[in-house]
Amino acid sequence: MQHQEGVVLLRVQVGTDGSAADVELARSSGYPLLDAAALEAVRRWRFEPAEVGGFPVSSQVDVPVRFSLEDR
């Protein structure tokens, strides 16, 4: 068992259609497996695109992804 926790910060370019047009690692969690899992997941996410004058525009957003273990 890995017992890895941390926060991955991703920089996401959101397309006018709400897709994650580009996703890059802005800050590592320190664990390559967590970083890769966050990148893979966020690439499939859909976002609400920003709007200017009522029209969707491409924008950039930083997305933190937290991996946390809980003792149950």
LINZI-V585725 format. One line per field, one symbol per residue. ss: DSSP state (~ for helix, > for strand, _ for the rest). psi: psi as a letter, one per 30 degrees, with the letter a starting at -180 (. if undefined). burial: # if it has 24 or more other C-alpha atoms within 12 Angstrom, else .. A space follows every 50 residues. Layout:
ss: ???
psi: ???
burial: ???
This chain:
ss: _____>>>>>>>>>____>>>>>>>>>____~~~~~~~~~~~~~_>___> >>__>>>_>>>>>>>>>_____
psi: kehkllkkkkkkjklfggliekkljeklffjeeeeeeeeeeffflkljll kkggkklklkkkjkjkkkkkk.
burial: ......#########..########..##....##..##..##...#.#. ........###.#.#.......
